[in-house]
Amino acid sequence: MQDDSIKDKALANRVSRLIVDAFNNLSVKSGKPGVRSNGVKEWTVLAGIAMIEIDETANYKVSPICFATGVKALPDKVRQYSQGSMVHDMHAEILTLRLFNWYLLKEMSLLIENDQYSSQIIEKCEDEAKFSLRENIELALYISEPPCGDASMTYIADEREPWQETKPEKRRKVDNEGTVLRGRANFDQLGKVRTKPGRADSLISLSKSCSDKLCMKQLIGINNCFTSYFMKDPIFIDYLVLPQSKACERDLTRCFYDRFQSKDHSVKYMKHIRCDDDGFEFQKPETCLSKVVPSQLSLLRVIPNGNTQVLNNGVKNGSFIKGKPPKPTGQSFICNEQFYLIAKTIANLGSFHYSSWKLQNHQRESLKEHGRSVLKYWPRTSIDDFQV
């Protein structure tokens, strides 16, 4: 799977440099890790998506589209009241995928509103009311750390202190199918679906690891239920860009390729390419004994239009209400309800319950079920529903 050619290394370095520079050059009052009042430094993970435009001579231009930071996930119980107004998974790479989908919806809306508008990434299909990715475009996903879960087990085992779970039978049981394999527990169990978060003493989230979610995206594409409704074909990540010093090819191959072989459906495997030291300032500490803590905040940025936001507890920073959904003004622009508000400017979606409407995309749902069967035990999160 790994290709250490000069071309791939140059591309990886170009992508990582653009994403890190976009983060470094963004001047914000809050959102970036800092130093707490007790002198303890914060760290986070940075992820971003870049667009690669390839011309007829095989030369390419790389443009960063979006980036996000974050390492948090909300407990599953929050879904009982969030009503589509909270972002549950705030790991950087998952936030980045949400940002990319938001950007797609905004571009679709602009194409509908203005016949003269030309999008750099998508275009309207001539024969139907759909959109497609422009020709000769590829996408790269950069992450400053290997994705949590199976793709990072060697890195975590070598560099961090594992949980001591000597009695696996005491792991949290969530249904009749099995038990949850969480975070950093049980290093000896490889090639398995894991859930966030990484702390043994945290409330259970049931949100699958970034490794598992990215693995599934190789089958269904990175479109969410809204953008997939409007796209003629799924969009896939072509390149996964990780730091050379942190990525273990054995883990990447096992996680994204070996355990996800499908005889019934085609899978668009990501190509793993490595970048040199990317210069990201707020790296995850090398050992768990380091006097640093994870940042509570996530910084979101859509680069082409400059949309920027800081998240805390799944809502706009400063808008969290314990045990309740935020006020409309406190919603993140990438929560599900805000996605719907943009989508309805593109087409009349009618009135529906979100949880039932997204199931109407039978092809996408069928692919998801197939992916879950290939990856084996896949604990379901509680329903986060709202009516429009």
C-alpha positions as CSV (number, residue, x, y, z in Angstrom):
1,M,0.0,0.0,0.0
2,Q,2.8,2.4,0.8
3,D,4.6,4.3,-2.0
4,D,7.7,6.2,-1.0
5,S,8.2,7.7,-4.5
6,I,9.5,11.2,-4.7
7,K,6.2,12.3,-6.3
8,D,4.1,11.0,-3.4
9,K,6.4,12.5,-0.7
10,A,6.3,15.8,-2.5
11,L,2.5,15.7,-2.6
12,A,2.3,14.7,1.0
13,N,4.6,17.5,2.1
14,R,2.7,20.0,0.0
15,V,-0.7,19.0,1.4
16,S,0.5,19.0,5.1
17,R,2.3,22.3,4.7
18,L,-0.8,24.0,3.2
19,I,-3.1,22.7,6.0
20,V,-0.6,23.5,8.8
21,D,0.1,27.0,7.4
22,A,-3.6,27.7,7.1
23,F,-4.0,26.8,10.7
24,N,-0.9,28.8,11.8
25,N,-1.9,31.9,9.8
26,L,-5.4,32.0,11.2
27,S,-5.7,34.8,13.8
28,V,-8.4,34.0,16.4
29,K,-9.1,35.1,19.9
30,S,-9.9,31.5,21.0
31,G,-9.9,28.0,19.6
32,K,-6.2,27.2,19.5
33,P,-4.6,25.3,22.4
34,G,-3.1,27.4,25.1
35,V,-1.6,27.3,28.6
36,R,-4.1,26.9,31.4
37,S,-4.1,29.0,34.6
38,N,-2.2,26.2,36.4
39,G,0.6,26.3,33.8
40,V,-0.4,23.1,32.0
41,K,-0.1,23.2,28.2
42,E,-2.9,22.0,25.9
43,W,-2.5,19.8,22.8
44,T,-4.9,18.8,20.0
45,V,-5.1,17.0,16.6
46,L,-5.3,18.9,13.3
47,A,-6.9,17.6,10.2
48,G,-7.7,19.1,6.8
49,I,-8.8,18.3,3.3
50,A,-7.0,19.6,0.2
51,M,-8.2,19.5,-3.4
52,I,-5.7,18.4,-6.0
53,E,-6.3,19.6,-9.6
54,I,-4.5,17.6,-12.2
55,D,-4.0,19.1,-15.7
56,E,-3.4,17.3,-19.0
57,T,0.3,17.2,-18.5
58,A,-0.1,15.4,-15.1
59,N,1.0,18.5,-13.2
60,Y,-1.1,19.4,-10.2
61,K,-2.2,22.3,-8.1
62,V,-3.1,21.8,-4.4
63,S,-5.7,24.0,-2.7
64,P,-6.7,23.6,1.0
65,I,-10.4,23.4,1.4
66,C,-11.0,23.1,5.2
67,F,-9.4,22.2,8.5
68,A,-10.5,21.4,12.0
69,T,-8.9,20.6,15.4
70,G,-10.4,18.4,18.1
71,V,-10.1,15.3,20.3
72,K,-13.4,15.1,22.1
73,A,-16.7,13.1,21.7
74,L,-20.0,13.6,23.5
75,P,-21.5,10.7,25.6
76,D,-24.2,8.7,23.9
77,K,-26.8,9.9,26.5
78,V,-26.6,13.4,25.0
79,R,-28.5,12.1,21.9
80,Q,-31.6,11.8,24.1
81,Y,-32.0,15.6,23.9
82,S,-29.7,17.0,21.3
83,Q,-32.4,17.1,18.5
84,G,-29.9,17.5,15.7
85,S,-28.5,20.7,17.2
86,M,-25.2,19.3,18.6
87,V,-22.1,17.9,17.0
88,H,-21.3,14.6,18.8
89,D,-18.0,13.6,17.3
90,M,-15.4,16.3,17.6
91,H,-12.3,14.5,16.5
92,A,-10.5,16.6,14.0
93,E,-10.8,14.3,10.9
94,I,-14.5,13.8,11.4
95,L,-15.1,17.5,11.9
96,T,-13.2,18.0,8.7
97,L,-15.4,15.7,6.8
98,R,-18.5,17.6,8.1
99,L,-16.9,20.9,7.0
100,F,-16.3,19.5,3.5
101,N,-19.9,18.4,3.3
102,W,-21.1,21.9,4.4
103,Y,-18.9,23.4,1.8
104,L,-20.4,21.2,-0.9
105,L,-23.9,22.2,0.1
106,K,-23.0,25.9,0.0
107,E,-21.5,25.4,-3.4
108,M,-24.6,23.6,-4.6
109,S,-26.8,26.4,-3.3
110,L,-24.7,29.0,-5.1
111,L,-24.9,27.1,-8.4
112,I,-28.7,26.9,-8.0
113,E,-29.1,30.6,-7.2
114,N,-26.7,32.0,-9.8
115,D,-26.4,30.4,-13.3
116,Q,-23.2,32.4,-13.8
117,Y,-21.5,31.0,-10.7
118,S,-18.6,28.6,-11.3
119,S,-17.6,26.3,-8.5
120,Q,-14.0,25.1,-8.2
121,I,-15.0,21.7,-7.1
122,I,-18.4,20.6,-8.3
123,E,-20.7,21.3,-11.3
124,K,-24.3,20.7,-12.2
125,C,-25.1,17.6,-14.3
126,E,-26.8,18.5,-17.5
127,D,-29.2,15.6,-17.7
128,E,-30.6,15.6,-14.2
129,A,-31.0,17.7,-11.1
130,K,-27.8,16.4,-9.6
131,F,-24.2,17.6,-9.0
132,S,-20.9,15.9,-9.7
133,L,-17.3,16.4,-8.8
134,R,-15.4,18.3,-11.5
135,E,-13.1,16.2,-13.7
136,N,-9.4,15.6,-12.8
137,I,-9.9,16.4,-9.1
138,E,-8.6,14.3,-6.3
139,L,-8.9,14.8,-2.5
140,A,-6.3,14.4,0.2
141,L,-7.0,14.1,3.9
142,Y,-4.2,15.2,6.2
143,I,-4.1,14.3,9.9
144,S,-1.4,15.3,12.4
145,E,-1.8,11.9,14.2
146,P,-2.8,8.4,13.0
147,P,-6.6,8.0,13.3
148,C,-7.7,6.8,16.7
149,G,-8.6,3.1,16.7
150,D,-7.1,0.2,14.8
151,A,-4.9,2.3,12.5
152,S,-2.9,3.7,15.5
153,M,-2.6,0.6,17.7
154,T,1.1,0.1,17.3
155,Y,1.9,3.9,17.7
156,I,-0.3,4.1,20.8
157,A,1.1,0.9,22.3
158,D,4.7,2.0,21.7
159,E,4.3,5.6,23.0
160,R,1.4,5.6,25.5
161,E,0.4,3.8,28.6
162,P,-2.4,1.2,27.9
163,W,-5.4,0.7,30.0
164,Q,-5.0,-2.3,32.3
165,E,-8.0,-4.5,31.6
166,T,-7.2,-7.9,32.9
167,K,-10.8,-9.0,32.9
168,P,-12.2,-8.3,29.4
169,E,-15.6,-9.7,30.5
170,K,-16.1,-6.5,32.5
171,R,-16.2,-4.4,29.4
172,R,-19.4,-2.5,28.9
173,K,-22.1,-4.6,27.3
174,V,-24.5,-2.6,25.1
175,D,-26.6,-5.1,23.4
176,N,-27.0,-8.8,22.7
177,E,-24.4,-8.9,20.0
178,G,-21.3,-8.2,22.1
179,T,-19.3,-5.8,24.2
180,V,-17.7,-2.4,23.4
181,L,-14.0,-2.4,22.7
182,R,-13.0,1.1,23.7
183,G,-10.1,3.4,23.0
184,R,-6.7,2.3,24.3
185,A,-7.9,-1.0,25.9
186,N,-6.8,-4.5,24.9
187,F,-3.8,-3.8,22.6
188,D,-3.7,-7.5,21.7
189,Q,-7.0,-7.3,19.9
190,L,-6.2,-6.0,16.4
191,G,-8.4,-5.5,13.4
192,K,-11.5,-4.7,15.6
193,V,-14.0,-2.0,15.7
194,R,-13.4,0.4,18.6
195,T,-15.4,3.2,20.1
196,K,-14.5,6.7,21.4
197,P,-13.4,8.0,23.7
198,G,-10.0,6.8,24.9
199,R,-10.4,7.2,28.6
200,A,-11.5,4.2,30.6
201,D,-13.3,6.3,33.2
202,S,-15.3,8.4,30.7
203,L,-19.0,8.0,29.9
204,I,-19.6,5.7,26.9
205,S,-20.1,7.4,23.6
206,L,-20.6,4.5,21.1
207,S,-19.2,6.8,18.5
208,K,-16.9,4.6,16.4
209,S,-13.2,5.3,16.2
210,C,-11.9,7.5,13.4
211,S,-10.1,4.4,11.9
212,D,-13.5,2.6,11.6
213,K,-15.3,5.6,10.2
214,L,-12.7,6.3,7.6
215,C,-12.6,2.7,6.7
216,M,-16.3,2.8,6.1
217,K,-15.9,5.9,3.9
218,Q,-13.9,3.8,1.5
219,L,-17.2,2.0,0.7
220,I,-19.9,4.7,0.9
221,G,-17.9,7.8,0.2
222,I,-17.5,10.9,2.4
223,N,-20.8,12.5,1.5
224,N,-23.3,12.7,4.4
225,C,-27.0,12.0,4.0
226,F,-27.7,15.5,2.7
227,T,-24.9,15.9,0.1
228,S,-25.3,12.3,-1.1
229,Y,-29.0,13.1,-1.8
230,F,-27.8,15.7,-4.4
231,M,-24.6,14.1,-5.7
232,K,-24.8,11.9,-8.8
233,D,-21.9,9.7,-7.5
234,P,-20.2,9.4,-4.1
235,I,-17.0,11.3,-3.4
236,F,-14.0,9.5,-2.0
237,I,-10.7,10.5,-0.3
238,D,-7.8,9.5,-2.6
239,Y,-4.9,10.1,-0.3
240,L,-4.5,9.8,3.5
241,V,-1.5,12.0,4.5
242,L,0.1,11.2,7.8
243,P,3.5,12.1,9.4
244,Q,6.3,9.7,8.5
245,S,7.4,9.4,12.1
246,K,4.0,8.4,13.5
247,A,2.3,6.2,10.9
248,C,2.8,2.4,11.0
249,E,2.2,0.9,7.6
250,R,1.4,-2.5,9.1
251,D,-1.5,-0.9,11.1
252,L,-2.7,1.1,8.1
253,T,-2.7,-1.9,5.8
254,R,-4.5,-4.1,8.3
255,C,-7.1,-1.4,9.2
256,F,-8.0,0.0,5.8
257,Y,-7.2,-2.8,3.5
258,D,-6.9,-6.3,5.0
259,R,-10.0,-6.2,7.2
260,F,-12.1,-4.5,4.6
261,Q,-11.9,-6.7,1.6
262,S,-15.4,-7.0,0.0
263,K,-16.4,-9.5,-2.7
264,D,-19.8,-8.0,-3.2
265,H,-19.0,-4.3,-3.6
266,S,-16.1,-2.2,-4.9
267,V,-14.0,-0.3,-2.3
268,K,-12.1,2.9,-3.1
269,Y,-9.0,2.4,-0.9
270,M,-7.2,5.5,0.2
271,K,-3.5,5.6,-0.7
272,H,-1.3,6.2,2.3
273,I,1.4,8.8,1.7
274,R,3.8,10.2,4.3
275,C,4.9,13.7,5.0
276,D,8.0,14.9,6.8
277,D,7.8,16.9,10.0
278,D,4.8,19.1,9.4
279,G,5.7,21.8,12.0
280,F,2.3,21.6,13.8
281,E,2.9,23.3,17.1
282,F,0.4,21.6,19.3
283,Q,1.4,17.9,18.8
284,K,0.1,15.1,21.0
285,P,2.6,14.4,23.8
286,E,5.1,11.6,23.3
287,T,4.3,10.0,26.6
288,C,1.3,10.1,28.9
289,L,3.6,11.5,31.7
290,S,4.0,14.8,29.8
291,K,2.5,17.8,31.6
292,V,0.0,18.5,28.9
293,V,-3.8,18.0,28.5
294,P,-6.1,17.7,25.5
295,S,-7.8,21.0,24.5
296,Q,-11.6,21.1,25.1
297,L,-12.1,23.3,22.1
298,S,-12.4,22.6,18.3
299,L,-11.4,25.2,15.8
300,L,-13.3,25.0,12.4
301,R,-12.4,26.7,9.2
302,V,-13.7,26.6,5.7
303,I,-10.9,28.3,3.7
304,P,-12.5,29.4,0.4
305,N,-15.2,31.5,2.1
306,G,-13.5,32.1,5.5
307,N,-16.2,30.6,7.6
308,T,-14.7,30.0,11.1
309,Q,-16.1,28.8,14.4
310,V,-15.0,27.4,17.8
311,L,-16.9,24.4,19.3
312,N,-17.1,23.3,22.9
313,N,-19.2,20.4,24.0
314,G,-20.7,20.1,20.5
315,V,-22.0,23.7,20.3
316,K,-20.6,27.2,19.6
317,N,-18.2,28.1,22.3
318,G,-20.1,29.7,25.2
319,S,-23.5,28.3,24.2
320,F,-23.5,25.0,26.1
321,I,-26.5,24.3,28.3
322,K,-26.2,21.3,30.6
323,G,-28.8,18.6,29.8
324,K,-30.5,20.6,27.0
325,P,-29.9,21.4,23.4
326,P,-28.5,24.9,22.7
327,K,-30.5,27.8,21.6
328,P,-30.6,28.2,17.8
329,T,-28.0,30.9,18.0
330,G,-25.7,28.5,19.8
331,Q,-25.8,25.8,17.1
332,S,-22.7,25.0,15.1
333,F,-23.1,25.6,11.4
334,I,-22.2,21.9,10.8
335,C,-24.9,20.4,13.1
336,N,-27.6,18.3,11.3
337,E,-30.3,20.9,11.7
338,Q,-28.1,23.6,10.0
339,F,-27.3,21.1,7.2
340,Y,-31.0,20.7,6.6
341,L,-31.6,24.5,6.4
342,I,-29.0,24.8,3.6
343,A,-30.3,21.7,1.9
344,K,-33.8,23.0,1.6
345,T,-32.5,26.0,-0.4
346,I,-31.3,23.5,-3.0
347,A,-34.5,21.5,-3.2
348,N,-37.9,21.1,-1.5
349,L,-37.3,18.2,0.9
350,G,-40.7,18.4,2.5
351,S,-41.5,17.7,6.1
352,F,-39.9,14.7,7.8
353,H,-38.2,13.2,10.8
354,Y,-34.5,13.3,10.2
355,S,-33.9,9.7,11.4
356,S,-36.5,8.3,8.9
357,W,-35.6,10.6,6.0
358,K,-32.0,9.6,5.8
359,L,-33.0,5.9,5.6
360,Q,-34.8,6.6,2.3
361,N,-31.4,6.7,0.5
362,H,-31.6,2.9,0.1
363,Q,-28.4,2.5,-1.8
364,R,-26.3,4.4,0.8
365,E,-28.0,2.6,3.7
366,S,-27.4,-0.8,2.0
367,L,-23.7,0.0,1.6
368,K,-23.5,1.0,5.2
369,E,-25.1,-2.3,6.3
370,H,-22.7,-4.2,4.1
371,G,-19.7,-2.3,5.6
372,R,-20.9,-3.1,9.1
373,S,-21.2,-6.8,8.3
374,V,-17.6,-6.8,6.9
375,L,-16.2,-5.0,9.9
376,K,-18.1,-7.2,12.3
377,Y,-19.4,-5.9,15.6
378,W,-20.6,-2.3,15.1
379,P,-22.4,-0.9,18.2
380,R,-25.2,1.5,17.2
381,T,-25.4,5.0,18.7
382,S,-28.8,6.2,20.1
383,I,-31.0,8.1,17.6
384,D,-30.5,11.8,17.4
385,D,-33.7,13.0,15.8
386,F,-35.5,16.2,14.9
387,Q,-38.6,17.1,12.9
388,V,-38.8,19.7,10.1
